Amino acid sequence: MSEYDWSTFGIDEDGPVTPSASENFVEVLEIHTPLSNQQLEELSQRISPLGDDGNHGCNLYIETVHMVRNFFYLYQDFNNIY
């Protein structure tokens, strides 16, 4: 059995060169939401996105969808009245 220099394990001097971190960038566009500031505040108070719902976030997602859907139904009902 030969001795191997484990300090260089996984380093391929002849492999492809990756671009440096300074050459990589991600452009994140501003998100426009149809929800009002009041609705966003209510949503953030009632649902904790990092909470453990015991179902890998599925229940949180469904609850969020229901809340947002109700916001739109209330908005449509309000506009139909006036």
Residue, then its C-alpha position, 0 to 999 in steps of 0.5 A: m500500500s502506498e502513502y498518499d498525501w491526503s492534504t491534496f485530496g480532491i485537488d485536480e491541478d489539471g482540472p477546469v478553472t472556476p471563475s473567481a467570486s468577483e466575476n460572479f454576481v446575482e441580480v435580484l429584482e425588486i418584488h412587487t406585491p399586490l398586497s397592501n402594507q396592512q395585509l403584509e403586516e397581518l400576514s407576517q403577524r399570523i404566519s411565521p415562515l420559519g415555524d415548524d408546522g410538523n409537515h415540512g412547511c406544507n401547512l404554512y404554505i396552505e395557510t398563507v395561500h388561504m390568507v392571500r386568497n381571502f384578501f383578494y376575495l374581500y377586496q373584490d367584494f368591497n369593490n363590488i359594493y361601491 
